[in-house]
Amino acid sequence: MGAAITAAPTPGALEVLQACQASGRPVAVVGDTCSAAMETYLDAHRLRHLVGPVIGRERRPISSEMPGVDLVRQAVKVLGVEPSNCTLVGRSFMGMYVAAQAGIQAIGVVSKNGSRKHLAGVHGSVVVSTLPQLADALTTVSVTTPP
């Protein structure tokens, strides 16, 4: 849990969360870390009020062949939305793959060691260069609600 307190937020993360809140996009945090550590991180960096459910590795089924997919599906269910109305934001190929398997959209954010081509190689994924770029897009693209 010490790392949860000392880890610095990725530049632009606050702006993305604020843009989601301002545009009516609910946010769930899903990760292969325990929920308590993710909650500690959110609290320590005063981000908790911008996030809804936090779903960590302790919630994955023991028999799961695709634990990331199961966790993302749980988040979608808790949010009470259709998978087609959800988007996973991640920095890894695995995140893009999990989104595709869960039936949701994916936005890849290029990391220092990542490649745009690598992230865009998964069906339906979109790639941005930075989180501030994503925050700008979220403030200009409105949420569409089904009829």
N, C-alpha and C positions, 0 to 999 in steps of 0.2 A: 504494500500500500504506500510505501514511501515514495516510490516513483510517481504515483498518481498525484502526489502533492507537489513534487519538484519538477515534473515534466511541464515544459512551456507549451502553450497552445500554438498550433500551427498558424502562421500569419494568414489572416483572412477568415479563420474559422468563426470568430465572433460575428463578423459581418455577414457570413452566410446564414448563421442561425438567426440573426436579426432580420435579414431579408425574408427568411422563411416565415418567421412570426408575423412580420408586417404584411405579407401577402397571403396569410391564411393557410400556409402549408405546415401541417403538423410534422414533428420530427421525432423519430425514435432513434436511440443509439443501440447498435447491435455490435457485439464483438466477441472475440475468442479470449476474453479476459473475464474475470468474475464481475458480476454486477456491482458489488460493493466497491471495487476499485474504480470502476467507471463513475459511480455516483460520487465518490470521494474527489475524483478529478474535476467533475462538473461543479461540485460545491466549492472546492479550493479556488477555482478560477471564475467563480460567480457566473456560471453558464447554466445552472440547473433550471432556472425559470424559463429558459428558451427551449427546453427539451421535454418531451413526454416520456413514454416508457423507455426503460433501460433494460436490455435483455442480454445477459452474459452467458458464458459457457456452461454454468451450472444448470441452465434451463434446457440444454440440448438432450434429446433422448439418448439413452445409453447405447441403444442398438442402431443409432443413426449412421448411415453410410455417408450422408452429405450433411454434416452438422451445421455448416454455414447456411445452407438452404433452409433447414428446419428452423433455425433462429430467425432468419429473415421472414419466413412465413408466419412465425409467432408474432413478430412485430406488426406485420400487416393486419393480422387478426385483432391484435390489441388496439391498433389505431382505428379499426372498424371501417376500413376502406378496401376497395377492390385492388388487387395486385396491379391491374393496368393503370391505376391512378397513383402508383408509387414509383419512386426513383431511389436507387441506391447510389450514394456518392462514395467513391473509394479510390485508392491509389494503386491497387494491385490487379493483376490479371485475374487472380482468384476471386476478387470482389466482383469483377465484371461477369465472370462465369457463374457465380452464385446468383447474381441478379437474373441472368438469362434463365437459369434453372428454376428460379422462383416465379418466373413470369412477370418480372418487373423491369422497368427501364434502368439504365445505368449511365452514370456520368463518371468518367475517369478523370482524375486530376493528376497531371504529370508530376512526378516527384523528381528529386535530384538524380536518382538512379534509374528512373523509369523511362519508358519510351512511348511516345504518342502512338506509334504503330502497334506496339505491344498491347496497349489498352484498347485501341480501336478495333483490334482483331476479333473481338467477341461480338456476335450478332446483336445489333441494335444499340451498341454502346456509343455514347458521344464523349468526346474528350475536350477538356479545357486545360489551359496552361497553368492557371493559378486559382486559388480560392477567391481572391478579390474579383477576378473575372467572372466566376460563377455567381458571386453576390450581385454584381452588376446585372447579370442576365436575369436573375431571380426578381430583381426590382422592376425590370422592364417587361417581363413576360407574365401575363396574368394567369391565375389558376382557372382552368376551365372545369366546369362542373357538368356532369352528364345531365341531359334533359329529364 
